[in-house]
Every structure is written in C-alpha cells, then in structure tokens.
Amino acid sequence: MNKQQLAAKIWESANKMRSKIEANEYKDYILGFIFYKFLSDKEVQFLKKNEWTDEYIVDLNEDDAESVQMVRQNIGYFIAYDGLFSTWIAKGMDFTASDVTDAISAFNRNINPHHKKVFEGIFKTLETGLSKLGETSGARTKAIRDLIYLIKDIPMDGRQDYDVLGFIYEYLISNFAANAGKKAGEFYTPHEVSLLMSEIVAHHLKGRSAIKIYDPTSGSG
C-alpha cells in the first residue's frame, strides 16, 4: 500500500466518524485503533517466530501464566487471543463494543512493569471515549466495526519503504487537527519544513563528536 492509497484509507476512516465527534478528535480514535492493531500484529508475529501455530494462538489466554510471562518479558505487554485485533475482525457480526473495552482493560493489567512508562495510558481515548461514537451500544458497535474493518488492511509488517505510523500521524494532524491547538499557541509544522530544518542543523553541526539540543517547543515533532 503506497502513501496515496493509505491516505485514501485514512480519509475514508475519518469520514465514517463524521458527525459523531469533532474533526480534531479523529486522530485520537483512528490512531488508537491503528496502534492497537500494530501491537496486536506485533505479538502474533513474535509468537509465530517462536513456532506458535494458529491453533496454539487460539488457546492463548491469561490463565496460561507461563505464556503470559514469556510474551510480556519479550515485547512488554500481553494480549490474549480474544483481545487480538484479528480476532475482532474474525468475529464479524458477533463483534461488540464491549470487546474493545474488555481488551483495553486486559491490556492495561498485562503490561510488563518495566514498560509502564511506554504503554500505560496510550489507549485512554478508547477506554473513556467510546460513548461518543453512538448513543446506544448497538450504534457504538456499528461505528467501531466500520472503523476497524477499514483499518484492518493498513500494513503493519514493516515491509513498506516509509514509516507507516508516522505518515498516518502526520496526515491526521495536518488534515484534521492543524487548527486545534492554535489558541494555546500550538502549531503543526509541515513535514517538509521539519526536514529542511533538520538538514540545516545537521549541516551546521557536522563534524562534531557530540551535540546537545534544547528545544522546549518540540511537541510531538
């Protein structure tokens, strides 16, 4: 999937959420589900590299303390089979919004203590904000199902010649949230400008064995 195709996929995902939430909130939901897919796929890839078959993965649950510990030690978190993104997709019409809340709750309690600073709270929007996606449980389920079905084809295998997550983040910020923080003095810096600034600084500092950078306004850049 090239950047143009990915941009179209993100736009379609955002379009599904139109009228449900503010445009500047799109990124929080879309990125949340995309990153959960990334972590879910990463765990499956790790297991398969360690000779776990699909049949074994189906039996993966929190009661298997040895497997939970092994996964947490190696990738920093654990997701049971029922909480995998691919399992949500496989459920089809049996998928419900509660599958997400249950999975996020389980994810939070299965973070490796040494990785708390990395993973704790990263899915806060999915924990507390799903009610915005529909007035009823059925409406929320449909909204989430539509969204994850769009997201499921986004490549997360690292085979692309560009940073997929980085591109998604920049696309969402530039198209839907660029104006959100201006009242607070926050501004989105286009990728091309950031790249030029980096090249200028790198040229100026070339040849130095060590450099120090102080930028209190770096934000997410």
Summary of the structure (lengths in Angstrom):
residues: 221
radius of gyration: 19.4
end to end distance: 24.6
largest distance: 61.0
contacts: 561
relative contact order: 0.15
helix: 66%
strand: 0%
